[in-house]
């Protein structure tokens, strides 16, 4: 009698949430005035993995500081 391999269930990581706050207006630098993502980052968000999303969120924080919106 052969033993069946034990399947390990690894919980899936939940998707990183979008920083969108429904203030959608791109400025002259192609950055959203609400979430500080670029137009490209916004359009690609749905296909990004969590690592990519976290990298974008870090850029958003840096941009918000540079724009004087975060201290």
PDB file of N, H, CA, C and O in Angstrom:
ATOM      1  N   UNK A   1       0.839  -1.173   0.000  1.00  0.00           N
ATOM      2  CA  UNK A   1       0.000   0.000   0.000  1.00  0.00           C
ATOM      3  C   UNK A   1       0.891   1.246   0.000  1.00  0.00           C
ATOM      4  O   UNK A   1       1.724   1.409   0.892  1.00  0.00           O
ATOM      5  N   UNK A   2       0.721   2.133  -1.003  1.00  0.00           N
ATOM      6  H   UNK A   2       0.044   2.000  -1.728  1.00  0.00           H
ATOM      7  CA  UNK A   2       1.547   3.333  -1.095  1.00  0.00           C
ATOM      8  C   UNK A   2       0.865   4.497  -0.376  1.00  0.00           C
ATOM      9  O   UNK A   2      -0.359   4.633  -0.363  1.00  0.00           O
ATOM     10  N   UNK A   3       1.708   5.314   0.212  1.00  0.00           N
ATOM     11  H   UNK A   3       2.702   5.203   0.202  1.00  0.00           H
ATOM     12  CA  UNK A   3       1.176   6.473   0.933  1.00  0.00           C
ATOM     13  C   UNK A   3       1.003   7.656  -0.013  1.00  0.00           C
ATOM     14  O   UNK A   3       1.831   7.873  -0.899  1.00  0.00           O
ATOM     15  N   UNK A   4      -0.044   8.401   0.167  1.00  0.00           N
ATOM     16  H   UNK A   4      -0.717   8.225   0.886  1.00  0.00           H
ATOM     17  CA  UNK A   4      -0.289   9.604  -0.615  1.00  0.00           C
ATOM     18  C   UNK A   4       0.547  10.740  -0.037  1.00  0.00           C
ATOM     19  O   UNK A   4       0.639  10.882   1.182  1.00  0.00           O
ATOM     20  N   UNK A   5       1.164  11.558  -0.907  1.00  0.00           N
ATOM     21  H   UNK A   5       1.089  11.443  -1.898  1.00  0.00           H
ATOM     22  CA  UNK A   5       1.923  12.699  -0.370  1.00  0.00           C
ATOM     23  C   UNK A   5       0.986  13.670   0.343  1.00  0.00           C
ATOM     24  O   UNK A   5      -0.157  13.877  -0.065  1.00  0.00           O
ATOM     25  N   UNK A   6       1.489  14.240   1.389  1.00  0.00           N
ATOM     26  H   UNK A   6       2.418  14.072   1.721  1.00  0.00           H
ATOM     27  CA  UNK A   6       0.708  15.215   2.158  1.00  0.00           C
ATOM     28  C   UNK A   6       0.806  16.556   1.450  1.00  0.00           C
ATOM     29  O   UNK A   6       1.901  17.054   1.190  1.00  0.00           O
ATOM     30  N   UNK A   7      -0.336  17.128   1.143  1.00  0.00           N
ATOM     31  H   UNK A   7      -1.226  16.724   1.354  1.00  0.00           H
ATOM     32  CA  UNK A   7      -0.372  18.436   0.503  1.00  0.00           C
ATOM     33  C   UNK A   7      -0.418  19.517   1.573  1.00  0.00           C
ATOM     34  O   UNK A   7      -1.260  19.502   2.471  1.00  0.00           O
ATOM     35  N   UNK A   8       0.499  20.442   1.449  1.00  0.00           N
ATOM     36  H   UNK A   8       1.183  20.455   0.720  1.00  0.00           H
ATOM     37  CA  UNK A   8       0.539  21.557   2.389  1.00  0.00           C
ATOM     38  C   UNK A   8      -0.223  22.717   1.774  1.00  0.00           C
ATOM     39  O   UNK A   8       0.045  23.118   0.642  1.00  0.00           O
ATOM     40  N   UNK A   9      -1.150  23.240   2.508  1.00  0.00           N
ATOM     41  H   UNK A   9      -1.368  22.914   3.427  1.00  0.00           H
ATOM     42  CA  UNK A   9      -1.921  24.382   2.048  1.00  0.00           C
ATOM     43  C   UNK A   9      -1.243  25.650   2.548  1.00  0.00           C
ATOM     44  O   UNK A   9      -1.141  25.890   3.751  1.00  0.00           O
ATOM     45  N   UNK A  10      -0.785  26.448   1.605  1.00  0.00           N
ATOM     46  H   UNK A  10      -0.867  26.254   0.627  1.00  0.00           H
ATOM     47  CA  UNK A  10      -0.147  27.716   1.939  1.00  0.00           C
ATOM     48  C   UNK A  10      -1.168  28.819   1.702  1.00  0.00           C
ATOM     49  O   UNK A  10      -1.658  28.988   0.585  1.00  0.00           O
ATOM     50  N   UNK A  11      -1.486  29.563   2.743  1.00  0.00           N
ATOM     51  H   UNK A  11      -1.088  29.426   3.650  1.00  0.00           H
ATOM     52  CA  UNK A  11      -2.488  30.623   2.543  1.00  0.00           C
ATOM     53  C   UNK A  11      -1.976  31.665   1.563  1.00  0.00           C
ATOM     54  O   UNK A  11      -0.820  32.085   1.625  1.00  0.00           O
ATOM     55  N   UNK A  12      -2.847  32.072   0.664  1.00  0.00           N
ATOM     56  H   UNK A  12      -3.786  31.732   0.613  1.00  0.00           H
ATOM     57  CA  UNK A  12      -2.486  33.101  -0.311  1.00  0.00           C
ATOM     58  C   UNK A  12      -2.423  34.453   0.370  1.00  0.00           C
ATOM     59  O   UNK A  12      -3.241  34.790   1.226  1.00  0.00           O
ATOM     60  N   UNK A  13      -1.433  35.205  -0.037  1.00  0.00           N
ATOM     61  H   UNK A  13      -0.769  34.931  -0.732  1.00  0.00           H
ATOM     62  CA  UNK A  13      -1.306  36.565   0.486  1.00  0.00           C
ATOM     63  C   UNK A  13      -2.413  37.420  -0.106  1.00  0.00           C
ATOM     64  O   UNK A  13      -2.710  37.329  -1.298  1.00  0.00           O
ATOM     65  N   UNK A  14      -3.011  38.237   0.715  1.00  0.00           N
ATOM     66  H   UNK A  14      -2.770  38.311   1.683  1.00  0.00           H
ATOM     67  CA  UNK A  14      -4.065  39.133   0.235  1.00  0.00           C
ATOM     68  C   UNK A  14      -3.444  40.222  -0.622  1.00  0.00           C
ATOM     69  O   UNK A  14      -2.332  40.667  -0.335  1.00  0.00           O
ATOM     70  N   UNK A  15      -4.134  40.662  -1.667  1.00  0.00           N
ATOM     71  H   UNK A  15      -5.036  40.301  -1.900  1.00  0.00           H
ATOM     72  CA  UNK A  15      -3.597  41.728  -2.517  1.00  0.00           C
ATOM     73  C   UNK A  15      -3.426  43.035  -1.744  1.00  0.00           C
ATOM     74  O   UNK A  15      -4.263  43.393  -0.915  1.00  0.00           O
ATOM     75  N   UNK A  16      -2.352  43.728  -2.023  1.00  0.00           N
ATOM     76  H   UNK A  16      -1.672  43.438  -2.696  1.00  0.00           H
ATOM     77  CA  UNK A  16      -2.125  45.052  -1.443  1.00  0.00           C
ATOM     78  C   UNK A  16      -3.184  45.982  -2.021  1.00  0.00           C
ATOM     79  O   UNK A  16      -3.387  46.027  -3.234  1.00  0.00           O
ATOM     80  N   UNK A  17      -3.851  46.715  -1.154  1.00  0.00           N
ATOM     81  H   UNK A  17      -3.686  46.678  -0.169  1.00  0.00           H
ATOM     82  CA  UNK A  17      -4.940  47.597  -1.589  1.00  0.00           C
ATOM     83  C   UNK A  17      -4.422  48.827  -2.320  1.00  0.00           C
ATOM     84  O   UNK A  17      -3.323  49.319  -2.065  1.00  0.00           O
ATOM     85  N   UNK A  18      -5.236  49.292  -3.216  1.00  0.00           N
ATOM     86  H   UNK A  18      -6.128  48.892  -3.424  1.00  0.00           H
ATOM     87  CA  UNK A  18      -4.937  50.510  -3.962  1.00  0.00           C
ATOM     88  C   UNK A  18      -4.980  51.716  -3.023  1.00  0.00           C
ATOM     89  O   UNK A  18      -5.812  51.770  -2.118  1.00  0.00           O
ATOM     90  N   UNK A  19      -4.090  52.678  -3.237  1.00  0.00           N
ATOM     91  H   UNK A  19      -3.414  52.635  -3.973  1.00  0.00           H
ATOM     92  CA  UNK A  19      -4.105  53.888  -2.413  1.00  0.00           C
ATOM     93  C   UNK A  19      -5.124  54.930  -2.889  1.00  0.00           C
ATOM     94  O   UNK A  19      -5.170  56.039  -2.356  1.00  0.00           O
ATOM     95  N   UNK A  20      -5.923  54.585  -3.869  1.00  0.00           N
ATOM     96  H   UNK A  20      -5.885  53.685  -4.302  1.00  0.00           H
ATOM     97  CA  UNK A  20      -6.888  55.525  -4.441  1.00  0.00           C
ATOM     98  C   UNK A  20      -7.834  56.050  -3.364  1.00  0.00           C
ATOM     99  O   UNK A  20      -8.380  55.285  -2.569  1.00  0.00           O
ATOM    100  N   UNK A  21      -8.019  57.386  -3.355  1.00  0.00           N
ATOM    101  H   UNK A  21      -7.576  58.007  -4.001  1.00  0.00           H
ATOM    102  CA  UNK A  21      -8.962  58.009  -2.428  1.00  0.00           C
ATOM    103  C   UNK A  21     -10.068  58.747  -3.187  1.00  0.00           C
ATOM    104  O   UNK A  21     -10.741  59.617  -2.634  1.00  0.00           O
ATOM    105  N   UNK A  22     -10.245  58.388  -4.456  1.00  0.00           N
ATOM    106  H   UNK A  22      -9.698  57.682  -4.905  1.00  0.00           H
ATOM    107  CA  UNK A  22     -11.280  58.961  -5.325  1.00  0.00           C
ATOM    108  C   UNK A  22     -11.111  60.452  -5.557  1.00  0.00           C
ATOM    109  O   UNK A  22     -12.094  61.174  -5.723  1.00  0.00           O
ATOM    110  N   UNK A  23      -9.877  60.909  -5.570  1.00  0.00           N
ATOM    111  H   UNK A  23      -9.079  60.322  -5.435  1.00  0.00           H
ATOM    112  CA  UNK A  23      -9.540  62.269  -5.966  1.00  0.00           C
ATOM    113  C   UNK A  23      -8.627  62.101  -7.175  1.00  0.00           C
ATOM    114  O   UNK A  23      -7.411  62.261  -7.076  1.00  0.00           O
ATOM    115  N   UNK A  24      -9.218  61.782  -8.295  1.00  0.00           N
ATOM    116  H   UNK A  24     -10.206  61.652  -8.375  1.00  0.00           H
ATOM    117  CA  UNK A  24      -8.458  61.379  -9.478  1.00  0.00           C
ATOM    118  C   UNK A  24      -8.242  62.559 -10.417  1.00  0.00           C
ATOM    119  O   UNK A  24      -9.126  62.942 -11.184  1.00  0.00           O
ATOM    120  N   UNK A  25      -7.035  63.126 -10.331  1.00  0.00           N
ATOM    121  H   UNK A  25      -6.317  62.815  -9.708  1.00  0.00           H
ATOM    122  CA  UNK A  25      -6.679  64.248 -11.200  1.00  0.00           C
ATOM    123  C   UNK A  25      -5.168  64.207 -11.409  1.00  0.00           C
ATOM    124  O   UNK A  25      -4.401  64.388 -10.463  1.00  0.00           O
ATOM    125  N   UNK A  26      -4.745  63.968 -12.647  1.00  0.00           N
ATOM    126  H   UNK A  26      -5.368  63.821 -13.415  1.00  0.00           H
ATOM    127  CA  UNK A  26      -3.316  63.946 -12.941  1.00  0.00           C
ATOM    128  C   UNK A  26      -2.806  65.368 -13.127  1.00  0.00           C
ATOM    129  O   UNK A  26      -3.419  66.174 -13.827  1.00  0.00           O
ATOM    130  N   UNK A  27      -1.676  65.664 -12.490  1.00  0.00           N
ATOM    131  H   UNK A  27      -1.179  65.009 -11.921  1.00  0.00           H
ATOM    132  CA  UNK A  27      -1.083  66.991 -12.626  1.00  0.00           C
ATOM    133  C   UNK A  27      -0.130  67.044 -13.824  1.00  0.00           C
ATOM    134  O   UNK A  27      -0.078  66.104 -14.617  1.00  0.00           O
ATOM    135  N   UNK A  28       0.610  68.120 -13.953  1.00  0.00           N
ATOM    136  H   UNK A  28       0.568  68.884 -13.309  1.00  0.00           H
ATOM    137  CA  UNK A  28       1.522  68.302 -15.091  1.00  0.00           C
ATOM    138  C   UNK A  28       2.629  67.250 -15.130  1.00  0.00           C
ATOM    139  O   UNK A  28       3.182  66.971 -16.194  1.00  0.00           O
ATOM    140  N   UNK A  29       2.952  66.669 -13.983  1.00  0.00           N
ATOM    141  H   UNK A  29       2.503  66.896 -13.119  1.00  0.00           H
ATOM    142  CA  UNK A  29       3.992  65.632 -13.912  1.00  0.00           C
ATOM    143  C   UNK A  29       3.415  64.226 -14.089  1.00  0.00           C
ATOM    144  O   UNK A  29       4.117  63.240 -13.865  1.00  0.00           O
ATOM    145  N   UNK A  30       2.137  64.123 -14.490  1.00  0.00           N
ATOM    146  H   UNK A  30       1.567  64.924 -14.672  1.00  0.00           H
ATOM    147  CA  UNK A  30       1.441  62.847 -14.673  1.00  0.00           C
ATOM    148  C   UNK A  30       1.290  62.090 -13.353  1.00  0.00           C
ATOM    149  O   UNK A  30       1.293  60.859 -13.333  1.00  0.00           O
ATOM    150  N   UNK A  31       1.159  62.835 -12.246  1.00  0.00           N
ATOM    151  H   UNK A  31       1.157  63.834 -12.262  1.00  0.00           H
ATOM    152  CA  UNK A  31       0.951  62.224 -10.940  1.00  0.00           C
ATOM    153  C   UNK A  31      -0.444  62.561 -10.443  1.00  0.00           C
ATOM    154  O   UNK A  31      -0.912  63.691 -10.580  1.00  0.00           O
ATOM    155  N   UNK A  32      -1.092  61.579  -9.873  1.00  0.00           N
ATOM    156  H   UNK A  32      -0.713  60.660  -9.762  1.00  0.00           H
ATOM    157  CA  UNK A  32      -2.430  61.795  -9.328  1.00  0.00           C
ATOM    158  C   UNK A  32      -2.334  62.653  -8.076  1.00  0.00           C
ATOM    159  O   UNK A  32      -1.518  62.388  -7.193  1.00  0.00           O
ATOM    160  N   UNK A  33      -3.163  63.675  -8.003  1.00  0.00           N
ATOM    161  H   UNK A  33      -3.826  63.891  -8.720  1.00  0.00           H
ATOM    162  CA  UNK A  33      -3.188  64.569  -6.846  1.00  0.00           C
ATOM    163  C   UNK A  33      -3.760  63.890  -5.603  1.00  0.00           C
ATOM    164  O   UNK A  33      -3.569  64.380  -4.490  1.00  0.00           O
ATOM    165  N   UNK A  34      -4.452  62.778  -5.778  1.00  0.00           N
ATOM    166  H   UNK A  34      -4.606  62.379  -6.682  1.00  0.00           H
ATOM    167  CA  UNK A  34      -5.039  62.077  -4.634  1.00  0.00           C
ATOM    168  C   UNK A  34      -4.153  60.990  -4.055  1.00  0.00           C
ATOM    169  O   UNK A  34      -3.981  60.912  -2.838  1.00  0.00           O
ATOM    170  N   UNK A  35      -3.579  60.138  -4.925  1.00  0.00           N
ATOM    171  H   UNK A  35      -3.719  60.202  -5.913  1.00  0.00           H
ATOM    172  CA  UNK A  35      -2.817  58.986  -4.423  1.00  0.00           C
ATOM    173  C   UNK A  35      -1.330  59.043  -4.759  1.00  0.00           C
ATOM    174  O   UNK A  35      -0.554  58.221  -4.270  1.00  0.00           O
ATOM    175  N   UNK A  36      -0.925  60.007  -5.590  1.00  0.00           N
ATOM    176  H   UNK A  36      -1.556  60.674  -5.987  1.00  0.00           H
ATOM    177  CA  UNK A  36       0.476  60.233  -5.944  1.00  0.00           C
ATOM    178  C   UNK A  36       1.075  59.144  -6.831  1.00  0.00           C
ATOM    179  O   UNK A  36       2.296  59.020  -6.925  1.00  0.00           O
ATOM    180  N   UNK A  37       0.208  58.347  -7.486  1.00  0.00           N
ATOM    181  H   UNK A  37      -0.784  58.448  -7.409  1.00  0.00           H
ATOM    182  CA  UNK A  37       0.711  57.387  -8.472  1.00  0.00           C
ATOM    183  C   UNK A  37       0.752  58.060  -9.832  1.00  0.00           C
ATOM    184  O   UNK A  37       0.014  59.010 -10.091  1.00  0.00           O
ATOM    185  N   UNK A  38       1.629  57.553 -10.703  1.00  0.00           N
ATOM    186  H   UNK A  38       2.229  56.780 -10.492  1.00  0.00           H
ATOM    187  CA  UNK A  38       1.664  58.049 -12.075  1.00  0.00           C
ATOM    188  C   UNK A  38       0.513  57.414 -12.847  1.00  0.00           C
ATOM    189  O   UNK A  38      -0.085  56.435 -12.401  1.00  0.00           O
ATOM    190  N   UNK A  39       0.218  57.978 -13.995  1.00  0.00           N
ATOM    191  H   UNK A  39       0.704  58.773 -14.357  1.00  0.00           H
ATOM    192  CA  UNK A  39      -0.821  57.409 -14.842  1.00  0.00           C
ATOM    193  C   UNK A  39      -0.520  55.965 -15.205  1.00  0.00           C
ATOM    194  O   UNK A  39      -1.421  55.127 -15.229  1.00  0.00           O
ATOM    195  N   UNK A  40       0.737  55.672 -15.487  1.00  0.00           N
ATOM    196  H   UNK A  40       1.469  56.353 -15.468  1.00  0.00           H
ATOM    197  CA  UNK A  40       1.147  54.311 -15.831  1.00  0.00           C
ATOM    198  C   UNK A  40       0.971  53.376 -14.641  1.00  0.00           C
ATOM    199  O   UNK A  40       0.483  52.257 -14.795  1.00  0.00           O
ATOM    200  N   UNK A  41       1.363  53.830 -13.459  1.00  0.00           N
ATOM    201  H   UNK A  41       1.760  54.740 -13.333  1.00  0.00           H
ATOM    202  CA  UNK A  41       1.208  52.993 -12.262  1.00  0.00           C
ATOM    203  C   UNK A  41      -0.262  52.702 -11.988  1.00  0.00           C
ATOM    204  O   UNK A  41      -0.616  51.591 -11.594  1.00  0.00           O
ATOM    205  N   UNK A  42      -1.104  53.685 -12.192  1.00  0.00           N
ATOM    206  H   UNK A  42      -0.817  54.588 -12.512  1.00  0.00           H
ATOM    207  CA  UNK A  42      -2.546  53.486 -11.991  1.00  0.00           C
ATOM    208  C   UNK A  42      -3.074  52.442 -12.967  1.00  0.00           C
ATOM    209  O   UNK A  42      -3.811  51.538 -12.576  1.00  0.00           O
ATOM    210  N   UNK A  43      -2.697  52.567 -14.234  1.00  0.00           N
ATOM    211  H   UNK A  43      -2.097  53.301 -14.552  1.00  0.00           H
ATOM    212  CA  UNK A  43      -3.225  51.650 -15.242  1.00  0.00           C
ATOM    213  C   UNK A  43      -2.680  50.231 -15.107  1.00  0.00           C
ATOM    214  O   UNK A  43      -3.333  49.280 -15.535  1.00  0.00           O
ATOM    215  N   UNK A  44      -1.497  50.073 -14.522  1.00  0.00           N
ATOM    216  H   UNK A  44      -0.965  50.845 -14.174  1.00  0.00           H
ATOM    217  CA  UNK A  44      -0.909  48.743 -14.362  1.00  0.00           C
ATOM    218  C   UNK A  44      -1.176  48.109 -12.994  1.00  0.00           C
ATOM    219  O   UNK A  44      -0.814  46.953 -12.774  1.00  0.00           O
ATOM    220  N   UNK A  45      -1.799  48.840 -12.081  1.00  0.00           N
ATOM    221  H   UNK A  45      -2.094  49.779 -12.260  1.00  0.00           H
ATOM    222  CA  UNK A  45      -2.003  48.356 -10.712  1.00  0.00           C
ATOM    223  C   UNK A  45      -2.656  46.970 -10.683  1.00  0.00           C
ATOM    224  O   UNK A  45      -2.234  46.105  -9.915  1.00  0.00           O
ATOM    225  N   UNK A  46      -3.651  46.760 -11.490  1.00  0.00           N
ATOM    226  H   UNK A  46      -3.994  47.463 -12.114  1.00  0.00           H
ATOM    227  CA  UNK A  46      -4.394  45.491 -11.483  1.00  0.00           C
ATOM    228  C   UNK A  46      -3.574  44.285 -11.889  1.00  0.00           C
ATOM    229  O   UNK A  46      -3.938  43.160 -11.548  1.00  0.00           O
ATOM    230  N   UNK A  47      -2.480  44.482 -12.603  1.00  0.00           N
ATOM    231  H   UNK A  47      -2.184  45.397 -12.880  1.00  0.00           H
ATOM    232  CA  UNK A  47      -1.645  43.365 -13.033  1.00  0.00           C
ATOM    233  C   UNK A  47      -0.349  43.254 -12.226  1.00  0.00           C
ATOM    234  O   UNK A  47       0.449  42.349 -12.467  1.00  0.00           O
ATOM    235  N   UNK A  48      -0.134  44.158 -11.280  1.00  0.00           N
ATOM    236  H   UNK A  48      -0.783  44.894 -11.084  1.00  0.00           H
ATOM    237  CA  UNK A  48       1.079  44.119 -10.461  1.00  0.00           C
ATOM    238  C   UNK A  48       0.950  43.075  -9.363  1.00  0.00           C
ATOM    239  O   UNK A  48      -0.144  42.809  -8.865  1.00  0.00           O
ATOM    240  N   UNK A  49       2.091  42.484  -8.992  1.00  0.00           N
ATOM    241  H   UNK A  49       2.979  42.701  -9.396  1.00  0.00           H
ATOM    242  CA  UNK A  49       2.092  41.600  -7.827  1.00  0.00           C
ATOM    243  C   UNK A  49       2.299  42.467  -6.581  1.00  0.00           C
ATOM    244  O   UNK A  49       2.547  43.667  -6.689  1.00  0.00           O
ATOM    245  N   UNK A  50       2.196  41.855  -5.411  1.00  0.00           N
ATOM    246  H   UNK A  50       1.994  40.880  -5.324  1.00  0.00           H
ATOM    247  CA  UNK A  50       2.279  42.628  -4.167  1.00  0.00           C
ATOM    248  C   UNK A  50       3.626  43.313  -3.992  1.00  0.00           C
ATOM    249  O   UNK A  50       3.681  44.426  -3.468  1.00  0.00           O
ATOM    250  N   UNK A  51       4.698  42.687  -4.412  1.00  0.00           N
ATOM    251  H   UNK A  51       4.654  41.783  -4.839  1.00  0.00           H
ATOM    252  CA  UNK A  51       6.016  43.307  -4.293  1.00  0.00           C
ATOM    253  C   UNK A  51       6.078  44.585  -5.126  1.00  0.00           C
ATOM    254  O   UNK A  51       6.596  45.605  -4.670  1.00  0.00           O
ATOM    255  N   UNK A  52       5.554  44.527  -6.340  1.00  0.00           N
ATOM    256  H   UNK A  52       5.133  43.699  -6.711  1.00  0.00           H
ATOM    257  CA  UNK A  52       5.526  45.711  -7.205  1.00  0.00           C
ATOM    258  C   UNK A  52       4.630  46.792  -6.612  1.00  0.00           C
ATOM    259  O   UNK A  52       4.972  47.974  -6.648  1.00  0.00           O
ATOM    260  N   UNK A  53       3.498  46.394  -6.072  1.00  0.00           N
ATOM    261  H   UNK A  53       3.221  45.434  -6.043  1.00  0.00           H
ATOM    262  CA  UNK A  53       2.583  47.359  -5.467  1.00  0.00           C
ATOM    263  C   UNK A  53       3.220  48.056  -4.271  1.00  0.00           C
ATOM    264  O   UNK A  53       3.064  49.265  -4.103  1.00  0.00           O
ATOM    265  N   UNK A  54       3.931  47.307  -3.446  1.00  0.00           N
ATOM    266  H   UNK A  54       4.058  46.325  -3.583  1.00  0.00           H
ATOM    267  CA  UNK A  54       4.602  47.921  -2.290  1.00  0.00           C
ATOM    268  C   UNK A  54       5.670  48.915  -2.740  1.00  0.00           C
ATOM    269  O   UNK A  54       5.862  49.955  -2.109  1.00  0.00           O
ATOM    270  N   UNK A  55       6.363  48.594  -3.827  1.00  0.00           N
ATOM    271  H   UNK A  55       6.208  47.750  -4.340  1.00  0.00           H
ATOM    272  CA  UNK A  55       7.379  49.514  -4.360  1.00  0.00           C
ATOM    273  C   UNK A  55       6.714  50.812  -4.822  1.00  0.00           C
ATOM    274  O   UNK A  55       7.246  51.897  -4.590  1.00  0.00           O
ATOM    275  N   UNK A  56       5.554  50.704  -5.475  1.00  0.00           N
ATOM    276  H   UNK A  56       5.122  49.822  -5.663  1.00  0.00           H
ATOM    277  CA  UNK A  56       4.824  51.889  -5.920  1.00  0.00           C
ATOM    278  C   UNK A  56       4.363  52.703  -4.717  1.00  0.00           C
ATOM    279  O   UNK A  56       4.461  53.930  -4.731  1.00  0.00           O
ATOM    280  N   UNK A  57       3.864  52.042  -3.680  1.00  0.00           N
ATOM    281  H   UNK A  57       3.785  51.045  -3.668  1.00  0.00           H
ATOM    282  CA  UNK A  57       3.414  52.758  -2.483  1.00  0.00           C
ATOM    283  C   UNK A  57       4.563  53.520  -1.830  1.00  0.00           C
ATOM    284  O   UNK A  57       4.369  54.619  -1.310  1.00  0.00           O
ATOM    285  N   UNK A  58       5.753  52.937  -1.858  1.00  0.00           N
ATOM    286  H   UNK A  58       5.910  52.045  -2.280  1.00  0.00           H
ATOM    287  CA  UNK A  58       6.922  53.634  -1.305  1.00  0.00           C
ATOM    288  C   UNK A  58       7.213  54.887  -2.131  1.00  0.00           C
ATOM    289  O   UNK A  58       7.508  55.944  -1.573  1.00  0.00           O
ATOM    290  N   UNK A  59       7.130  54.771  -3.463  1.00  0.00           N
ATOM    291  H   UNK A  59       6.890  53.912  -3.916  1.00  0.00           H
ATOM    292  CA  UNK A  59       7.321  55.943  -4.328  1.00  0.00           C
ATOM    293  C   UNK A  59       6.258  56.998  -4.055  1.00  0.00           C
ATOM    294  O   UNK A  59       6.556  58.192  -4.053  1.00  0.00           O
ATOM    295  N   UNK A  60       5.025  56.571  -3.826  1.00  0.00           N
ATOM    296  H   UNK A  60       4.782  55.600  -3.828  1.00  0.00           H
ATOM    297  CA  UNK A  60       3.932  57.506  -3.542  1.00  0.00           C
ATOM    298  C   UNK A  60       4.223  58.309  -2.282  1.00  0.00           C
ATOM    299  O   UNK A  60       3.986  59.517  -2.239  1.00  0.00           O
ATOM    300  N   UNK A  61       4.734  57.639  -1.264  1.00  0.00           N
ATOM    301  H   UNK A  61       4.926  56.658  -1.299  1.00  0.00           H
ATOM    302  CA  UNK A  61       5.071  58.324  -0.014  1.00  0.00           C
ATOM    303  C   UNK A  61       6.168  59.355  -0.252  1.00  0.00           C
ATOM    304  O   UNK A  61       6.088  60.480   0.240  1.00  0.00           O
ATOM    305  N   UNK A  62       7.191  58.967  -1.007  1.00  0.00           N
ATOM    306  H   UNK A  62       7.256  58.052  -1.407  1.00  0.00           H
ATOM    307  CA  UNK A  62       8.284  59.893  -1.316  1.00  0.00           C
ATOM    308  C   UNK A  62       7.774  61.094  -2.117  1.00  0.00           C
ATOM    309  O   UNK A  62       8.179  62.228  -1.863  1.00  0.00           O
ATOM    310  N   UNK A  63       6.899  60.846  -3.067  1.00  0.00           N
ATOM    311  H   UNK A  63       6.570  59.925  -3.273  1.00  0.00           H
ATOM    312  CA  UNK A  63       6.346  61.935  -3.886  1.00  0.00           C
ATOM    313  C   UNK A  63       5.512  62.877  -3.039  1.00  0.00           C
ATOM    314  O   UNK A  63       5.604  64.096  -3.185  1.00  0.00           O
ATOM    315  N   UNK A  64       4.695  62.315  -2.147  1.00  0.00           N
ATOM    316  H   UNK A  64       4.621  61.324  -2.028  1.00  0.00           H
ATOM    317  CA  UNK A  64       3.850  63.142  -1.282  1.00  0.00           C
ATOM    318  C   UNK A  64       4.720  64.052  -0.417  1.00  0.00           C
ATOM    319  O   UNK A  64       4.386  65.219  -0.211  1.00  0.00           O
ATOM    320  N   UNK A  65       5.831  63.524   0.088  1.00  0.00           N
ATOM    321  H   UNK A  65       6.103  62.576  -0.079  1.00  0.00           H
ATOM    322  CA  UNK A  65       6.751  64.357   0.883  1.00  0.00           C
ATOM    323  C   UNK A  65       7.352  65.460   0.029  1.00  0.00           C
ATOM    324  O   UNK A  65       7.418  66.614   0.455  1.00  0.00           O
ATOM    325  N   UNK A  66       7.792  65.110  -1.176  1.00  0.00           N
ATOM    326  H   UNK A  66       7.738  64.173  -1.522  1.00  0.00           H
ATOM    327  CA  UNK A  66       8.407  66.097  -2.071  1.00  0.00           C
ATOM    328  C   UNK A  66       7.412  67.193  -2.438  1.00  0.00           C
ATOM    329  O   UNK A  66       7.799  68.343  -2.643  1.00  0.00           O
ATOM    330  N   UNK A  67       6.136  66.838  -2.519  1.00  0.00           N
ATOM    331  H   UNK A  67       5.821  65.904  -2.352  1.00  0.00           H
ATOM    332  CA  UNK A  67       5.108  67.811  -2.882  1.00  0.00           C
ATOM    333  C   UNK A  67       4.592  68.587  -1.662  1.00  0.00           C
ATOM    334  O   UNK A  67       3.695  69.421  -1.788  1.00  0.00           O
ATOM    335  N   UNK A  68       5.163  68.310  -0.488  1.00  0.00           N
ATOM    336  H   UNK A  68       5.892  67.633  -0.386  1.00  0.00           H
ATOM    337  CA  UNK A  68       4.746  69.007   0.727  1.00  0.00           C
ATOM    338  C   UNK A  68       3.408  68.569   1.268  1.00  0.00           C
ATOM    339  O   UNK A  68       2.766  69.323   1.999  1.00  0.00           O
ATOM    340  N   UNK A  69       2.966  67.365   0.930  1.00  0.00           N
ATOM    341  H   UNK A  69       3.487  66.752   0.336  1.00  0.00           H
ATOM    342  CA  UNK A  69       1.668  66.868   1.378  1.00  0.00           C
ATOM    343  C   UNK A  69       1.779  65.893   2.539  1.00  0.00           C
ATOM    344  O   UNK A  69       0.776  65.470   3.113  1.00  0.00           O
ATOM    345  N   UNK A  70       3.027  65.542   2.877  1.00  0.00           N
ATOM    346  H   UNK A  70       3.842  65.887   2.411  1.00  0.00           H
ATOM    347  CA  UNK A  70       3.266  64.594   3.955  1.00  0.00           C
ATOM    348  C   UNK A  70       4.530  65.031   4.671  1.00  0.00           C
ATOM    349  O   UNK A  70       5.538  65.341   4.035  1.00  0.00           O
ATOM    350  N   UNK A  71       4.475  65.056   5.979  1.00  0.00           N
ATOM    351  H   UNK A  71       3.657  64.804   6.496  1.00  0.00           H
ATOM    352  CA  UNK A  71       5.633  65.508   6.740  1.00  0.00           C
ATOM    353  C   UNK A  71       6.252  64.377   7.472  1.00  0.00           C
ATOM    354  O   UNK A  71       7.247  64.565   8.172  1.00  0.00           O
TER     355      UNK A  71
END
